[in-house]
C-alpha cells in the first residue's frame, strides 16, 4: 500500500517525520561501539556543568515567556543551543558534560520564580518542551560519543515541583506537608520539605521502584555515562543504596553515580560516600578550604590539612572538585573580582587530585552572588579569544597531557602561611606544583623526598618560573599570586620505587614511624586556676572533644606557660585549638586553629599563644 503524502495534513506529516528522525537517531546511537569503561577512567575527565536555560538559545521556536533580563525567568537556553556550541567546549578541552535536569517542569511561575532551573519536575518521563525534545538529546549523545565526551544527567529524586498533579494523584508517596525548620536535625532533613516542595518518602518500596524505573528508562533511551544525584542529604541512605545498586546493574561497571552532599566536614562526607554506596561525591570540604585560602587569604596550610584527610576516603582521586556551582556564589565574586586570586584557584583546581568540574562560564570569569537574587545564574558569555578562556584551556591541556596530574598520588611536600607545594606521583611520572598565595614575590625551598635523579634545572610547564634542584631540595622564586608546575620528563617505571613508598605511607600512616612533639602555650591572661586543654582532629588529641577525659591536658609550668606532649606519626598534618575550664565554664582560644606538621627532623616544639581578641 502506497502512502499518499499529499492527502495528509501538514501536522500529520510533521509527526511522521519526527518519529522517523527519532528512529534513525536511536539506530545511530545503538550502532555506537560499546565501551567497557572502568571507574578509574573518570580520573582522566574534566567535567563542565551546562545549565540548559542559561547556556545558549539555539531554537527560538521553543521559547515561552522568555526574558533574558529577568534573573528569575527563562532566558531561552535549550539543548539545540548546547549542540550549536559543542565545538566551543571541545576547544576549551573539557571531556564531559553534566547537564542540568531536562524533565518536564512546572508550566509557570511559583511566586516570582520560573522553573528555568529544571528542579521542579512534573513528569520524569518526558523532556520539557522549553528545553527541546528527546530527538535533540539523542543527537547530543551521539555527537558526544563521536568526540569521546562523557555525559552525566542530573537526577532529582527528593521532590517534585509545586502543585504537581502527580502529588495529588499519589499522596501516599510523599512525606507529610511539613517544612524543614531545624537544618541540623537529620530526621527533618530527610523527612520534611525543602521550602515547601512536595517531598518523596524514599523509604517506601513503591517510591524506590518508581525511580529505579525512571533511571532504567533514561539509561536505555540515551545511554548516559552516569548521573549527578541531587540533594543527597535530603534522601534516606536506604534509598540511595537501593537506587545506586540498580543503576550500576543497568549502566555497567563504569557508570558514574556522583552525589551532591553539601557538607563541609570530610568525616561526614566519608560516611555518606560509604553508606550510600556512591561512586563519588562533590568535594565540598575542599571547596570551603579553597575559598578560605584563595578568596579570603587564609593560611595555605588549610589546604595541606584538608588533603591529608584523603587517606581515609575510598579513593580521593574520584572526588569531584569545583570552584562554584549554581547554588553558590561565583568564585570570582568570592575573590572580590580579583582575577589573580581567581587564576590561582583555577590552577589549583586543575592540578590537584580529583575530577575537576567547571561551572558554565568559569572559563570566562562569569560573576554573581547566589543571593538575595541568583546573579550567579546569569546567561553564558562565549568568547573563545578571551585571556581567561585561553588560560583555562592551557591548564586543561597541561592536565590532560600528564598522567601524574590526572591520576597520581598527591604527596605533601611543604606548606606555610602563604606557600604550598605538593607532588602528583605516578610510577612513570612526577609533577611538582608550587603556589605562592602572598601579595609579594617569595623564595620557596623544600626537600624532595623521592629516590630519583632529577635534572639540575627545571622550567615550569606553564608560566615563566624556574627551579633549581640542589642536594635533594627544590628551590624556586615565584612572583606574587603565582604558581609553577614542574614536570620532569616521564620515564618508564623510574618513579616506581618512590611511588610504592608513598603509597605505603598513604595507606599506613605510621609506616615511616612516629615522633613525640611538645605543644607549648603562652597564655598571659588566663585565669589563675584555669584547667587548660588542647583538642584537635585526631584521636591522640581528642577528636575535637571538649570533654576533659578526651582532650589533651596541658601542664602549667610557669605563671603564663603551659605544655603537653603527644606522640603522632611522622608527616602528619593536624589541626587543633586550646580551651580552658574555669568556674564551670568552657572558654575556647580565640582566632584560627593551629595547623602544624609532625616534622621528620628539627625542633619537636610547636608554639602557640593565647591572644584575647578585642
MARTI-741469 format. One line per field, with one value per residue (C-alpha): x, y, z; residue number from 1. Coordinates in nm, 4 decimals, always signed. Each point is the difference from the previous one (the first is absolute). Last residue first. Layout:
<sites>
px <- [X ...] .
py <- [Y ...] .
pz <- [Z ...] .
num <- [NUM ...] .
</sites>
This chain:
<sites>
px <- [+3.9317 +0.1391 +0.1696 +0.3261 +0.0902 +0.3334 +0.1114 +0.3375 +0.0734 +0.3214 +0.1559 +0.2651 +0.1797 -0.0726 -0.2853 -0.2433 -0.3373 -0.1833 -0.2036 -0.3299 -0.1124 -0.3622 -0.0893 -0.0722 -0.1093 +0.0834 -0.3223 -0.1616 -0.1865 -0.1761 -0.0529 +0.2103 +0.2918 +0.0574 +0.2442 +0.0219 +0.2814 -0.0316 +0.0837 +0.0909 +0.2308 +0.2383 +0.1638 +0.3455 +0.1331 -0.2741 -0.1065 +0.1212 -0.1306 +0.1590 -0.1700 +0.1059 -0.1317 +0.1646 -0.1218 +0.0790 +0.2338 -0.0167 -0.3773 -0.0624 -0.2280 -0.2669 -0.0725 -0.3744 -0.1837 -0.0565 -0.0426 -0.2913 +0.0481 +0.0264 +0.1606 +0.1210 +0.1915 +0.3646 +0.1046 -0.3335 +0.0667 -0.1648 +0.0854 -0.0101 +0.2302 -0.0811 +0.0435 -0.1411 -0.0372 +0.1012 +0.1862 -0.2403 +0.1715 +0.1491 +0.3633 -0.0557 +0.3053 -0.0784 +0.2587 -0.0813 +0.2812 +0.0366 +0.0739 +0.0812 -0.1355 +0.1214 +0.0024 -0.2812 -0.2099 -0.2601 -0.0461 -0.1996 +0.1822 +0.3340 -0.0170 -0.0910 +0.2867 +0.2492 -0.1665 +0.0205 +0.3594 +0.1009 -0.2023 +0.1228 +0.2257 -0.2599 +0.0009 +0.1380 -0.1940 +0.2033 -0.0084 -0.3286 +0.0354 -0.3232 +0.0379 -0.2261 -0.0772 -0.1627 +0.3197 +0.2875 +0.1657 +0.3662 +0.0976 +0.2070 -0.0564 +0.2077 +0.1833 +0.3447 -0.0894 -0.2834 -0.0459 -0.3465 -0.1204 -0.3153 -0.1191 -0.3578 -0.1246 +0.2169 +0.2344 +0.3666 +0.2179 +0.3741 +0.2348 -0.1758 -0.1437 +0.1369 -0.2654 -0.0472 -0.2667 -0.0125 +0.0270 +0.0915 -0.1187 +0.0951 -0.2429 +0.1159 -0.2652 -0.1752 -0.2490 -0.3803 +0.0398 -0.1766 +0.3209 -0.0783 +0.2298 -0.0958 +0.2389 -0.0928 +0.1348 -0.0117 +0.0285 -0.1175 -0.2333 +0.0583 -0.1807 +0.2255 -0.0960 +0.1115 -0.1830 +0.1015 -0.1578 -0.0355 +0.2342 -0.0152 +0.2444 +0.0178 -0.3363 -0.0512 -0.3060 -0.0014 -0.0011 -0.3035 -0.0559 +0.2994 +0.2346 -0.1463 +0.0949 -0.1229 -0.3619 +0.1052 +0.2106 -0.2830 -0.2420 +0.2412 +0.0499 -0.3760 -0.0611 +0.2592 -0.1449 -0.3495 +0.1329 +0.1707 -0.3100 +0.0164 -0.2630 -0.2505 -0.3422 -0.1885 -0.2598 -0.3139 +0.0048 -0.0487 +0.2387 -0.2338 -0.2433 -0.1674 +0.0564 +0.2074 +0.2198 +0.2594 +0.1167 +0.2951 +0.0866 +0.3795 -0.0026 +0.1360 -0.2399 -0.2814 -0.1839 +0.1149 +0.3282 +0.0458 +0.3501 +0.0040 +0.2251 +0.3644 +0.1471 +0.1287 -0.3193 -0.1658 +0.3266 +0.0477 -0.3607 +0.0570 +0.3105 -0.1885 -0.2757 +0.2423 +0.1621 -0.3426 -0.1020 -0.3773 -0.0526 +0.1414 -0.3423 -0.1292 +0.2665 -0.1234 -0.3581 -0.2197 -0.1494 -0.3104 +0.0677 +0.3530 +0.3356 +0.3699 -0.0202 +0.1424 -0.1751 +0.1439 +0.1363 +0.3651 -0.0867 -0.0439 -0.1916 +0.0622 +0.2073 +0.3383 -0.1414 -0.0024 +0.3455 -0.1591 -0.1949 +0.3053 +0.2103 -0.2745 -0.0293 +0.3786 -0.0452 -0.1080 -0.3016 +0.0016 -0.3762 -0.0520 +0.2975 +0.0242 -0.3500 -0.1660 +0.2406 -0.0727 -0.3763 +0.0336 +0.2165 -0.2768 -0.2598 +0.1684 -0.2897 -0.0646 +0.1147 -0.0860 -0.2859 -0.0867 -0.2131 +0.1804 +0.3502 -0.0352 -0.2300 +0.2522 +0.2936 -0.1846 -0.0812 +0.3686 +0.0958 -0.2150 -0.1092 -0.3367 -0.2070 -0.0325 -0.0484 +0.0529 +0.1799 -0.1091 +0.2205 -0.0631 +0.3341 -0.1122 -0.3215 -0.2989 -0.2852 +0.1714 +0.1781 -0.3283 -0.1728 +0.2690 -0.0152 -0.3782 +0.0046 +0.2889 -0.1420 -0.3461 +0.1423 +0.2175 -0.3163 -0.0347 +0.0490 +0.3788 +0.0434 -0.1671 +0.0608 +0.1685 +0.2205 -0.0629 +0.2276 +0.1452 -0.3351 -0.1484 -0.2879 -0.3122 +0.1149 +0.1642 -0.2936 -0.2622 +0.2123 +0.0349 -0.3750 -0.0674 +0.2361 -0.1747 -0.3419 +0.1277 +0.1493 -0.3199 -0.2149 +0.2287 -0.0478 +0.3205 +0.0327 -0.3040 -0.0060 -0.0141 -0.2417 +0.1975 -0.0871 +0.3389 +0.1729 -0.2644 +0.0367 +0.1103 +0.3697 +0.1194 -0.2521 +0.1466 +0.3543 -0.0802 +0.2658 -0.2241 -0.2611 -0.3191 -0.0350 -0.3516 -0.2950 -0.2500 +0.0280 +0.2377 -0.1020 -0.0963 -0.3327 -0.1212 +0.0150 -0.2465 +0.0333 +0.3778 -0.0002 -0.2034 +0.3117 -0.1054 +0.3611 +0.2537 +0.1057 +0.2375 +0.2956 +0.0736 +0.1611 +0.2447 +0.2376 +0.1237 +0.3718 +0.1519 +0.3523 +0.1911 +0.1796 -0.0690 -0.2322 -0.1630 -0.0732 -0.1619 -0.2236 -0.1001 -0.0915 -0.1961 -0.1934 -0.0652 -0.1222 -0.2386 -0.1285 -0.1251 +0.0933 +0.0560 -0.3344 -0.1639 +0.0984 +0.1169 -0.2190 -0.0065 +0.0698 -0.3184 -0.0809 +0.3584 +0.0951 +0.3830 +0.0268 +0.1758 -0.2386 -0.2880 -0.1116 +0.0376 -0.2061 -0.2791 +0.0136 +0.0192 -0.1403 -0.0134 +0.1643 +0.2704 +0.0354 +0.3332 +0.3213 +0.1961 +0.3425 +0.2585 +0.3374 +0.2212 +0.3244 +0.3503 +0.0739 +0.2628 -0.1039 -0.0075 -0.2302 -0.2276 -0.0211 -0.0542 -0.2957 -0.1567 -0.2823 -0.0992 -0.0235 -0.2302 -0.2166 -0.0284 -0.1562 +0.0686 -0.2937 +0.0706 -0.2872 -0.0773 +0.1489 +0.2911 -0.2422 +0.1990 +0.0127 -0.3829 -0.1551 -0.3709 +0.0148 +0.2824 -0.0242 +0.0122 +0.3039 +0.2229 +0.3678 -0.0275 +0.3266 +0.1174 -0.2412 -0.2987 +0.2120 +0.2321 +0.2961 +0.2460 +0.3413 +0.2041 +0.3748 +0.0580 +0.3091 -0.0952 -0.3250 +0.2002 +0.0382 -0.3745 +0.0600 -0.1383 -0.0753 -0.0975 -0.2920 +0.0495 -0.2635 -0.2614 -0.2695 +0.0390 -0.0314 -0.3105 -0.1407 +0.0621 -0.1805 -0.3003 -0.0124 +0.0188 -0.2789 -0.2182 +0.0587 -0.0809 -0.3228 -0.1097 +0.0868 -0.1955 -0.3009 +0.0197 +0.0262 -0.3198 +0.0162 -0.1446 +0.3167 +0.2021 -0.1792 +0.1475 +0.0130 -0.1433] .
py <- [+4.2971 -0.3486 -0.1733 -0.1480 -0.3472 -0.0852 -0.3221 -0.1663 -0.3435 -0.1545 -0.3105 +0.2075 -0.1525 -0.3292 -0.2008 +0.2813 -0.0632 +0.2738 +0.2859 +0.1818 +0.1937 +0.1013 +0.3603 +0.2662 -0.0054 -0.2940 -0.1559 +0.0595 -0.2774 +0.1170 -0.1837 +0.2414 -0.0350 -0.2467 +0.0896 -0.0391 -0.0570 -0.0600 -0.2667 -0.0940 -0.2778 -0.0738 -0.3367 -0.0368 -0.2276 -0.1747 +0.1444 -0.0103 +0.2719 +0.2355 +0.2836 +0.3481 +0.3115 +0.3375 +0.3193 -0.0336 -0.2921 -0.3729 -0.0413 -0.3460 -0.0362 -0.2701 -0.1620 -0.0276 -0.3270 -0.0060 +0.3777 -0.0081 +0.2774 -0.2559 +0.1007 -0.3568 +0.0149 +0.0514 -0.3624 -0.0681 +0.2482 +0.3286 +0.2197 +0.0595 +0.1792 +0.0527 +0.2618 -0.0195 +0.3593 +0.0777 +0.3244 +0.1156 +0.0328 +0.3351 -0.0790 -0.3199 -0.1262 -0.3550 -0.2682 -0.3245 -0.2538 -0.2587 -0.3704 -0.1693 -0.2844 -0.2365 -0.0034 -0.2560 +0.1651 +0.1464 -0.3285 +0.0560 +0.3124 -0.1152 -0.3175 +0.1985 +0.2345 -0.2881 -0.1620 +0.3253 +0.0629 -0.3434 +0.0317 +0.3490 -0.1161 -0.2580 +0.1142 +0.3545 +0.3259 +0.3175 +0.2183 +0.1853 +0.3215 +0.1923 +0.3579 +0.2387 +0.3683 +0.2473 +0.2052 -0.1198 -0.3292 -0.0795 -0.3663 -0.2465 -0.3738 -0.2046 -0.3300 +0.1556 +0.2699 -0.0042 +0.3526 +0.1067 +0.2348 +0.2100 +0.1544 -0.1334 -0.3497 -0.3117 +0.1635 -0.0314 -0.2469 +0.0323 -0.2520 -0.2877 -0.2650 -0.3297 -0.1870 -0.1261 +0.2544 +0.2179 +0.3342 +0.2373 +0.3600 +0.3537 +0.2747 +0.3555 +0.2697 +0.2629 +0.2060 -0.0102 -0.3518 -0.3105 -0.1491 -0.3439 -0.2900 -0.3063 -0.2923 -0.2522 -0.3551 -0.2682 -0.3726 -0.1565 +0.2935 +0.2890 +0.3329 +0.2135 +0.2745 +0.3494 +0.2675 +0.3554 +0.2867 -0.1152 -0.2951 -0.3211 -0.2523 -0.3380 -0.1728 -0.2853 -0.0073 -0.3472 +0.0110 -0.0450 +0.3121 +0.2163 -0.3028 -0.1238 +0.3337 +0.1316 +0.0370 +0.2170 +0.2260 +0.0318 +0.0997 +0.2649 +0.1421 +0.0071 +0.1816 +0.2646 +0.0245 +0.0558 +0.2498 +0.2077 +0.0101 -0.1372 -0.2717 +0.2629 -0.1464 +0.1548 -0.2162 +0.1516 +0.0969 -0.2678 +0.1408 +0.3012 -0.2226 +0.2846 +0.0548 -0.2047 -0.2248 +0.2693 +0.0739 -0.0237 -0.1817 -0.0138 -0.1261 -0.3488 -0.0246 +0.0716 -0.3281 -0.1607 -0.1866 -0.3408 -0.1314 -0.3746 -0.0448 +0.0612 +0.3481 +0.1568 +0.1361 +0.1244 +0.1527 +0.1934 +0.1184 +0.1300 +0.1884 +0.1549 +0.1131 +0.1714 +0.1746 +0.0984 +0.1891 +0.0480 -0.0066 -0.3524 -0.1317 +0.1620 -0.1868 -0.3148 +0.0497 -0.0081 -0.3418 -0.1948 +0.0042 -0.1278 +0.1260 -0.0802 -0.3741 -0.3421 -0.3299 -0.2697 -0.3054 +0.0776 -0.0120 -0.3781 -0.1863 +0.3061 -0.0182 +0.0653 +0.3255 +0.1629 +0.1448 +0.1976 +0.2112 +0.0666 +0.0997 +0.2322 +0.1617 +0.0356 +0.2792 +0.2308 +0.2087 +0.2618 +0.0352 -0.1114 -0.2341 -0.1470 +0.0080 -0.0795 -0.2862 -0.1370 +0.0243 -0.1805 -0.2731 -0.0876 +0.0239 -0.2741 -0.1054 -0.3668 -0.3155 -0.3571 +0.0067 -0.2917 +0.2098 -0.1277 +0.0461 +0.3419 +0.1223 -0.0920 +0.1533 +0.3272 +0.0183 -0.0526 +0.2627 +0.2642 +0.2820 -0.1457 +0.0279 -0.3605 +0.0150 -0.3585 -0.1266 -0.3461 -0.0718 -0.3088 -0.1737 -0.3476 +0.0029 +0.2306 -0.2302 -0.1964 +0.3098 +0.1901 -0.2695 +0.0050 +0.3799 -0.0006 -0.2592 +0.1567 +0.3472 -0.0891 -0.1503 +0.3075 +0.2066 +0.3081 +0.3636 -0.0267 -0.1137 +0.3082 -0.0799 -0.3033 +0.0650 -0.3040 -0.2070 -0.0726 +0.0628 -0.2693 +0.2100 -0.2183 -0.2981 +0.2099 +0.2407 -0.2685 -0.1910 +0.3103 +0.0649 -0.3673 +0.0107 +0.3193 -0.1655 -0.3107 +0.2013 +0.2029 -0.3161 -0.1571 +0.2929 +0.1265 +0.2829 +0.1836 +0.2619 +0.3654 +0.2449 +0.3303 +0.2299 +0.1636 -0.3380 -0.2356 -0.2351 -0.3598 +0.0031 +0.3348 -0.0190 -0.3288 +0.1346 +0.3043 +0.2648 +0.1829 +0.0536 +0.1270 -0.2302 +0.0322 -0.2206 -0.1308 -0.3652 -0.2178 -0.1089 -0.3219 -0.0096 +0.3047 -0.1757 +0.1812 +0.3325 -0.0297 -0.0895 +0.3149 +0.2029 +0.2960 +0.1074 -0.2108 -0.3463 -0.1129 -0.2097 -0.2005 +0.2541 -0.1515 +0.2320 -0.1837 -0.0589 -0.0164 -0.1046 +0.1310 -0.2248 +0.2218 -0.2529 -0.0769 +0.3694 +0.0185 -0.2981 +0.1223 +0.3410 -0.1559 -0.2126 +0.3072 +0.1841 -0.2855 +0.0147 +0.3533 +0.3599 +0.1954 +0.1821 -0.3261 -0.1581 -0.3516 -0.2905 -0.2876 +0.1838 +0.2091 +0.3003 +0.0770 +0.3142 -0.0261 +0.1091 +0.3323 +0.2067 -0.0911 +0.3666 +0.1950 +0.2947 -0.1883 -0.3459 +0.0763 -0.2127 -0.3450 -0.1963 -0.2151 -0.2598 -0.1700 +0.1635 +0.0125 +0.1742 -0.1710 -0.1068 +0.0021 -0.1871 +0.0332 +0.3694 +0.1295 +0.3621 -0.0681 -0.2968 +0.2210 +0.2588 -0.2758 -0.1217 +0.3427 -0.0588 -0.3229 +0.1923 +0.2551 -0.2785 -0.1411 +0.3261 +0.3449 +0.2406 +0.2368 -0.1262 +0.2053 +0.0776 +0.2102 +0.1841 +0.1885 -0.3062 -0.0027 -0.3149 -0.0597 -0.3125 -0.0569 -0.3284 +0.1674 +0.2013 -0.3010 +0.0266 +0.2161 -0.0563 -0.0803 +0.1501 -0.2304 -0.3157 +0.0481 -0.1825 -0.1217 -0.0855 -0.3055 -0.0542 -0.3744 -0.2191 -0.1019 -0.1348 -0.2822 -0.1639 -0.0694 -0.2489 +0.0355 -0.3095 +0.1891 -0.1013 +0.1094 +0.2457 -0.1715 +0.0396 +0.3762 +0.0064 -0.2199 +0.2309 +0.2915 -0.1704 -0.0892 +0.3589 +0.1392 -0.2302 +0.1019 +0.3674 -0.0564 -0.1797 +0.2752 +0.2723 -0.1811 -0.0212 +0.3726 +0.0834 -0.1940 -0.3169 -0.0424 +0.1285 -0.2674 -0.2782 -0.3065 -0.2983 -0.3369] .
pz <- [+7.1306 -0.0652 +0.2909 -0.1180 +0.1253 -0.1589 -0.1609 -0.0557 -0.1406 +0.1339 -0.1566 -0.1736 -0.2965 -0.1701 -0.1511 +0.0782 +0.1609 -0.1882 +0.1413 -0.0423 +0.3096 -0.0380 -0.0679 +0.2581 +0.3628 +0.2322 +0.1208 +0.3402 +0.1827 +0.3165 +0.3288 +0.2032 -0.2415 -0.2807 -0.2711 -0.3751 -0.2455 -0.3728 -0.2523 -0.3538 -0.1144 -0.2832 +0.0538 -0.1530 +0.2711 +0.1942 +0.3391 +0.3601 +0.2315 +0.2508 +0.1872 +0.1135 +0.1692 +0.0558 +0.1695 +0.3696 -0.0627 -0.0815 -0.0273 -0.1435 -0.3005 -0.0090 -0.3414 -0.0636 +0.0691 +0.3789 +0.0049 -0.2412 -0.2540 -0.2797 -0.3286 -0.0610 +0.3340 -0.0864 -0.0500 -0.1714 -0.2780 -0.1026 +0.2965 +0.3726 +0.2421 +0.3682 +0.2719 +0.3527 +0.1198 +0.3591 -0.0725 -0.2705 -0.3379 -0.0959 -0.0726 -0.1962 -0.1872 -0.1069 -0.0757 -0.1798 +0.0147 -0.2727 +0.0378 -0.3281 -0.2077 -0.2717 -0.3786 -0.0352 +0.2732 -0.2349 -0.1816 -0.3205 -0.1107 +0.1413 -0.2060 -0.3111 +0.0709 -0.0026 -0.3007 -0.1989 +0.1047 -0.1284 -0.3215 -0.0877 -0.2839 -0.1068 -0.3638 -0.0334 -0.0012 -0.0464 +0.3102 +0.0541 +0.2002 +0.0442 +0.1233 +0.1877 +0.0370 +0.2372 +0.0366 -0.2186 +0.0798 +0.0662 +0.0032 +0.1991 -0.0044 +0.2406 -0.0362 +0.0121 -0.2546 -0.2523 -0.1362 -0.1087 -0.2753 -0.0250 -0.3293 -0.0213 -0.0791 -0.0245 +0.2504 -0.0872 +0.1878 +0.0647 +0.1600 -0.1757 +0.2331 +0.1302 +0.1941 +0.3568 +0.0889 +0.3115 -0.1846 +0.2818 -0.0001 -0.1055 -0.1028 -0.0706 -0.0030 -0.2065 +0.2024 +0.0185 +0.1360 -0.1329 -0.1423 -0.1342 -0.0972 -0.2045 -0.0504 -0.2696 -0.0032 -0.2657 -0.0693 +0.3290 +0.0764 +0.2410 +0.0182 +0.2165 +0.2414 +0.0865 +0.1977 +0.0764 +0.1974 +0.3617 -0.0329 -0.1980 -0.1430 -0.1722 +0.0345 -0.2464 -0.2266 -0.1514 -0.3781 -0.2229 -0.2068 +0.0879 -0.0093 -0.3301 -0.1509 -0.3365 +0.1115 +0.2933 -0.2220 -0.2550 +0.2766 +0.1297 -0.3505 -0.0667 +0.3263 -0.0934 -0.3507 +0.1388 +0.2547 -0.2687 -0.2174 -0.3559 +0.0407 +0.1167 +0.0758 +0.2924 +0.1737 +0.1472 +0.3663 +0.2628 +0.2622 +0.0140 +0.1881 +0.1955 +0.3735 -0.0531 -0.2145 -0.0719 -0.3541 -0.2351 -0.3242 -0.0178 -0.3599 +0.0727 +0.2928 -0.2460 +0.0447 +0.3251 -0.0254 +0.1578 +0.0702 +0.0811 +0.3033 +0.0818 -0.0416 -0.3223 -0.1576 +0.3190 +0.1234 -0.3222 +0.0073 +0.3548 -0.1131 -0.2911 +0.2379 +0.2343 -0.2948 -0.1394 +0.3151 -0.0433 +0.3762 +0.0098 +0.1076 -0.3199 -0.1982 +0.1695 -0.1140 +0.3074 +0.0535 -0.1077 -0.3774 +0.0536 +0.1205 +0.0233 -0.0623 +0.0909 -0.0733 +0.2265 -0.1830 +0.0726 +0.3691 -0.0247 +0.2736 +0.2175 +0.3201 -0.1621 -0.1378 +0.3457 -0.0743 -0.2851 +0.2507 +0.2134 -0.3013 -0.1213 +0.3428 +0.0017 -0.2518 +0.2855 -0.0976 -0.2774 -0.0468 -0.3595 -0.0376 +0.3483 +0.1471 -0.3343 -0.0620 +0.3489 -0.0578 -0.3326 +0.1595 +0.2457 -0.2822 -0.2020 -0.2229 +0.0643 -0.1761 -0.0850 +0.2513 +0.2266 +0.2387 +0.3102 -0.1396 -0.1598 +0.2768 +0.2709 -0.1864 -0.0573 +0.3716 +0.0791 -0.2579 +0.1755 -0.2336 -0.0962 -0.3181 -0.1140 -0.3775 -0.1127 -0.3084 -0.1124 -0.3016 -0.2129 -0.0580 +0.1029 -0.2061 -0.0301 +0.1001 +0.2780 +0.1242 -0.0068 +0.2085 +0.2668 +0.0112 +0.0529 +0.2798 +0.1910 -0.0584 +0.1314 +0.3198 +0.0391 +0.0282 -0.2194 +0.1055 +0.0436 -0.3616 -0.1497 -0.3690 -0.1502 -0.3045 -0.2108 -0.2204 -0.3412 -0.1685 -0.2278 -0.1396 -0.0092 +0.2067 +0.2699 -0.0092 +0.0600 +0.2529 +0.2158 -0.0093 +0.0800 +0.2979 +0.0985 +0.0135 +0.1764 +0.2852 +0.0291 +0.0102 +0.2599 +0.2423 +0.1579 -0.2491 +0.1324 -0.2762 +0.1098 -0.1634 -0.0110 +0.2914 +0.0427 +0.0236 +0.1403 +0.2953 +0.0456 -0.0880 +0.1356 +0.2840 +0.1218 -0.0219 +0.2156 -0.0685 -0.2494 +0.2727 -0.1613 -0.2988 -0.1391 +0.0887 -0.2550 +0.1016 -0.2079 -0.3459 -0.1785 +0.1865 -0.1926 -0.3392 -0.2321 +0.1826 -0.0137 -0.3700 -0.0710 +0.1009 +0.2173 +0.0664 -0.1866 +0.1108 +0.2728 +0.1102 -0.3134 -0.2350 -0.2514 -0.1881 -0.3082 -0.0510 -0.3480 -0.0963 -0.3000 -0.2511 -0.3027 -0.1658 +0.3333 +0.0484 -0.3419 +0.0722 +0.3437 -0.1348 -0.2857 +0.2463 +0.2128 -0.3097 -0.0789 +0.3567 -0.0346 +0.0703 +0.3203 +0.0008 -0.1090 +0.3316 -0.0812 +0.1128 +0.2493 +0.3264 -0.0231 +0.2205 +0.0989 +0.1905 -0.0274 -0.3636 +0.0638 -0.2134 +0.2343 +0.0068 +0.3220 +0.1227 +0.1809 -0.1516 -0.3682 -0.2792 -0.1593 +0.2844 -0.1511 -0.2734 +0.0598 -0.1306 +0.3267 -0.0271 -0.2223 +0.1346 -0.3069 -0.0622 -0.1441 +0.0353 -0.2428 -0.0486 -0.3746 +0.0592 +0.2092 -0.2789 -0.2590 +0.2052 -0.0397 -0.2504 +0.1746 +0.3273 -0.1613 -0.1404 +0.3511 +0.1163 +0.1428 -0.0219 +0.2881 +0.2156 +0.3079 +0.3408 -0.1312 -0.2281 -0.2683 -0.2289 -0.0168 -0.1464 +0.0607 -0.2177 -0.2489 -0.1945 -0.3438 +0.1127 -0.0560 +0.0917 +0.3090 +0.1837 +0.3538 +0.2552 -0.0570 -0.0216 +0.2975 -0.1519 +0.2627 -0.1448 +0.0947 -0.0393 -0.0234 +0.0397 +0.3544 -0.1463 -0.1606 +0.3428 -0.0039 -0.2775 -0.3512 -0.2059 -0.3139 -0.2229 -0.3610 -0.1242 -0.2127 +0.2648 -0.0151 -0.3783 +0.0180 +0.2660 -0.2350 -0.2866 +0.2164 +0.1315 -0.3538 -0.1181 +0.2936 -0.0783 -0.3682 +0.0818 +0.2377 -0.2504 -0.2713 +0.2294 +0.0755 -0.3716 -0.0558 -0.2009 -0.3482 -0.1672 +0.1817 -0.1857 +0.1656 -0.2305 +0.1035] .
num <- [614 613 612 611 610 609 608 607 606 605 604 603 602 601 600 599 598 597 596 595 594 593 592 591 590 589 588 587 586 585 584 583 582 581 580 579 578 577 576 575 574 573 572 571 570 569 568 567 566 565 564 563 562 561 560 559 558 557 556 555 554 553 552 551 550 549 548 547 546 545 544 543 542 541 540 539 538 537 536 535 534 533 532 531 530 529 528 527 526 525 524 523 522 521 520 519 518 517 516 515 514 513 512 511 510 509 508 507 506 505 504 503 502 501 500 499 498 497 496 495 494 493 492 491 490 489 488 487 486 485 484 483 482 481 480 479 478 477 476 475 474 473 472 471 470 469 468 467 466 465 464 463 462 461 460 459 458 457 456 455 454 453 452 451 450 449 448 447 446 445 444 443 442 441 440 439 438 437 436 435 434 433 432 431 430 429 428 427 426 425 424 423 422 421 420 419 418 417 416 415 414 413 412 411 410 409 408 407 406 405 404 403 402 401 400 399 398 397 396 395 394 393 392 391 390 389 388 387 386 385 384 383 382 381 380 379 378 377 376 375 374 373 372 371 370 369 368 367 366 365 364 363 362 361 360 359 358 357 356 355 354 353 352 351 350 349 348 347 346 345 344 343 342 341 340 339 338 337 336 335 334 333 332 331 330 329 328 327 326 325 324 323 322 321 320 319 318 317 316 315 314 313 312 311 310 309 308 307 306 305 304 303 302 301 300 299 298 297 296 295 294 293 292 291 290 289 288 287 286 285 284 283 282 281 280 279 278 277 276 275 274 273 272 271 270 269 268 267 266 265 264 263 262 261 260 259 258 257 256 255 254 253 252 251 250 249 248 247 246 245 244 243 242 241 240 239 238 237 236 235 234 233 232 231 230 229 228 227 226 225 224 223 222 221 220 219 218 217 216 215 214 213 212 211 210 209 208 207 206 205 204 203 202 201 200 199 198 197 196 195 194 193 192 191 190 189 188 187 186 185 184 183 182 181 180 179 178 177 176 175 174 173 172 171 170 169 168 167 166 165 164 163 162 161 160 159 158 157 156 155 154 153 152 151 150 149 148 147 146 145 144 143 142 141 140 139 138 137 136 135 134 133 132 131 130 129 128 127 126 125 124 123 122 121 120 119 118 117 116 115 114 113 112 111 110 109 108 107 106 105 104 103 102 101 100 99 98 97 96 95 94 93 92 91 90 89 88 87 86 85 84 83 82 81 80 79 78 77 76 75 74 73 72 71 70 69 68 67 66 65 64 63 62 61 60 59 58 57 56 55 54 53 52 51 50 49 48 47 46 45 44 43 42 41 40 39 38 37 36 35 34 33 32 31 30 29 28 27 26 25 24 23 22 21 20 19 18 17 16 15 14 13 12 11 10 9 8 7 6 5 4 3 2 1] .
</sites>
